[in-house]
Amino acid sequence: MGQIKNYPPVKLFMGFIFANELYFIKVKEILINKFGTLDLESKTIDFIYTDYYNKEIGKDLKRKFI
């Protein structure tokens, strides 16, 4: 039978794809309120690798990591 183990704390890492940065800002605020301050936030980059999300999210997509 298995044993219960204690694990060290981990970092929450998330990637976002968005068309409107205002949505990202709002979600970031919600996450900060729930999980605490950010350690790192990437710069915003163009998401030009596929058009798979265009129908659902829109065109000229951006990507960011926190």
C-alpha positions in Angstrom: 0.0 0.0 0.0 1.2 3.5 -0.8 2.4 6.1 1.8 1.4 9.7 2.1 4.4 12.0 1.2 5.0 15.7 1.8 6.2 17.5 -1.2 8.0 20.9 -1.3 6.1 24.0 -2.5 5.9 24.5 -6.2 5.5 27.6 -8.5 2.4 28.2 -10.5 3.2 28.8 -14.1 0.7 29.9 -16.7 0.7 30.8 -20.4 -2.0 33.0 -22.0 -3.1 33.6 -25.6 -5.3 36.6 -26.0 -6.6 39.2 -28.5 -7.4 41.9 -26.0 -4.9 42.7 -23.3 -7.6 44.1 -21.0 -8.8 40.5 -20.5 -5.3 39.4 -19.6 -5.0 42.2 -17.1 -8.3 41.3 -15.5 -7.4 37.6 -15.2 -4.0 38.5 -13.9 -5.6 40.6 -11.1 -7.9 37.7 -10.2 -4.9 35.3 -10.0 -2.9 37.7 -7.9 -5.8 38.0 -5.5 -6.1 34.2 -5.3 -2.4 33.1 -5.3 -0.4 36.1 -4.3 2.2 38.3 -6.1 3.9 37.4 -9.3 7.6 36.4 -9.4 7.9 37.0 -13.1 5.9 38.2 -16.0 7.1 37.9 -19.6 6.9 40.6 -22.2 3.9 40.4 -24.6 4.8 38.6 -27.9 2.9 38.1 -31.1 1.4 34.7 -31.4 2.0 34.0 -35.1 2.5 30.2 -35.0 -0.9 29.0 -36.0 -4.4 30.4 -36.9 -6.1 27.6 -35.0 -7.5 30.0 -32.3 -8.7 32.7 -34.7 -12.3 31.6 -34.8 -12.6 31.4 -31.0 -10.4 34.3 -29.9 -9.8 36.5 -32.9 -6.9 37.6 -35.1 -3.7 39.4 -34.1 -3.2 37.2 -31.0 -0.7 37.9 -28.3 1.0 35.6 -25.8 2.3 36.1 -22.3 3.5 34.0 -19.4 3.3 34.5 -15.7 
